[in-house]
Every structure is written in C-alpha cells, then in structure tokens.
Amino acid sequence: MGRCVINNNDILRRVRYIFDYSDQQMLAKFELGGYKASRQELLAWMSREEEPGFVLCEDVMLARFLNGLIIKNRGPKGDGIPEPEQLLSNNIILRKLKIALSLQADDLLKMLQLNGFSISKHELSALFRNPEHKNYRRCLDQLMRNILDGMEKYYRKK
C-alpha cells in the first residue's frame, strides 16, 4: 500500500504527470499564480521525501501553482492575480482542481468510479460546502488519492 499522508509535493507531481507538463510549463503556471519559481525550486518540490534535495512545497506555493493553473485554463478573473491561501486543505485543493479543469460533479464521480471508488452526489457536494455549513465534510487523504488516481486514468487514457 501507499503512504497514508498526501503532501503538497505529491499533488504537484501527480498534476504534472497527469497532464505531462514540462519544467517550463510548470514554472509558467507558478508565474501566472504570482511567483517566479526557479528550476532548482521546482526540482526540489518534485523530489520525494527520501531523495536528497527534497524541499516541502509550502501551502502558499501550491496555492499559487493551482491559481496559475486556473488562470491558464480559464483565463484571469477580475483585476490581477488572486491572493493565495496561506493554509490549504484537501477541500480547497479539490475545489481549485475542479475550477481549473471545468469539472462537474458527474465528471468527478466518473473519475472516482474509474478507480473503483464510489460516493453519492450528495457526499461529493458536501466537500465543496462552506466549512461552517452543517453538511460540510472534510476531504480526507484517501478520497484525495482516489480522485487523483481517477483523474490519471481519465486524462492519461486519451
């Protein structure tokens, strides 16, 4: 089995693999999100924990990358670059991926099914609610991994 905890570096590596982004394409997304990352920083973030040179990608950097992905795929919104979140949850990461990829609930459910995992439409919508809402549910690492695995199967098959 895989590791129990998914970290920001795992998210970056998975998104890069799913869409076959080059170093230059990755760096361009960081720049669209408001940060001019160096190739050395990118390589450190792409490293695995056990590898020399590993540097944990901070939440604010992953938020900048995901904001850049949204801007690249959907165009800029309003005036300038959105302010990145200082703290990310799996729910926020999932919301940003959903926006960037123009995914509907049915798309996400299909991706989960490709990975042999199923939840109801109501359970899925609870992940996107305001954390103060009584029906809000946290997106746990296992669900996040299943969504990323399903995305890989969905996008890499084409």
N, C-alpha and C positions, 0 to 999 in steps of 0.2 A: 504494500500500500504506500501511498504518497505521504507527504508531511501533513500534519494537522493544520498548521497555520499558513495562510496565504499572505505574502507581503507585497509591498508596492513593486519591488523588483520583479516578482513573479507576474504581476499584472502587465508591466511593461514588456517583459519577454514574451508573454502569451500574445498580446496585441500585435507585437512586431511579427511574430511567427504567423499568426492567423492571416495577416494582410501582406506578409512578405515585404515589409518595409526595409529599405536600406538605411545605413547610418545617416545619410543625408536627409532622407525622408523623415526619420525620427527627429533629427535636430531641427528640421523645418517646423515640425509640429510644436516643439518646445518654444521655438521663436514666435510662432503665431500666438502661443499662450503667454507671451511676455517675458521669456527668459532665453537668452542666447547661451545655450549649453555648449561646452566644448566636446570634441570627440572623446577625450580622455574621461570626462564625466560620464558620458553615455556608456562607454565600455565598462566603467566601474559599476554603473547601475545595471548593466546587462550580465554582470558576473553573478555566479551563485555564491551563497554564503560561505561555502567551504573553499572557494577559489581565492587565490591571492589577488589583492586589488579590489575586493568587494567593498562597495560603499552602499549603505542603505539609502534608497531613494526616499527622501522626506515627503510627507503628505503634500506639502505646498508644491513640490516639483511634479508629482504625479498629477495634481490638480491642474497645473499649467499645461502639462502634456495633453490631458484629456480635454481641456478648454481649447487647445490648439487643434485637436482632432475634430472637435465640434465646428470650429471656425473653418477649417479646411473643407469639411464635408457639407456644412450647412450655410456657410457664409457668416460674416461678422454680424453681431446683433447690437443695435444701438450705437452708442458712442464709445468706440475703442475696445480694449481688451478687458474681459471681466476679471474682477479681483479673485484670485484663487483662494480656496478654502485653506485654512491652516490645519484643520483636522478633517480627515476623510474617514468615512465608514464604508462598508461594502455597499450599503444602500445608495450612498452618493455616487460611488464609482459606477454602480449598475445604472443609475439614472443618467449619468454622463455618457456612458456607452450607448444606452437606449436612444438618447438625443442625437449623438454623433452619427449613429448608424440608421437613424429614422426607423427604429423598430417599433412595431405594435405588439400588444400583448400576445397575439396569436403567433407572431414570429418567435418570441421568447419561449413560449410553450412548446413550439415545434423544435427549437434548439434543445430544450431540456429532454424532450421525447427521443431525439436522436441519440442522447446519452443514456437512455433507459431510465430517466428520472421524470416523475410527473407531479405537478401540483395543480391546484384548481386556479381558475382565472381570479377568483376572489383572494386566494392566498398570494398570488402574484401582485395584484393591485395593492395589497397591504404593504408590500415592500416599498411602494412609491408614495405612501401617505406621509403627512407631516408627523414627525416623531411624537408630537403632543396628542395626536389623534388616538382614540381608544382602540382602533383596529390596526394601528401601525404594528408591523413585525420587522424585527432585525433580520437582515440578510446574513446568515451565518456562512462561515468559510466553506462548508461542504456544499451549500447551494451555489455559492460564487464559483467554486471549482467546476461544478456540474454545468453551470451556464457557460463558462469559458470553454470547457470541453465540447459542449454542444455547438458553440459558435465556431470552434475549429472545424468540426465535422460539417457544419452548414456552409461555411465560406471556403474551406480548402477543397471541397469536392468539385467546385466549379472550375 
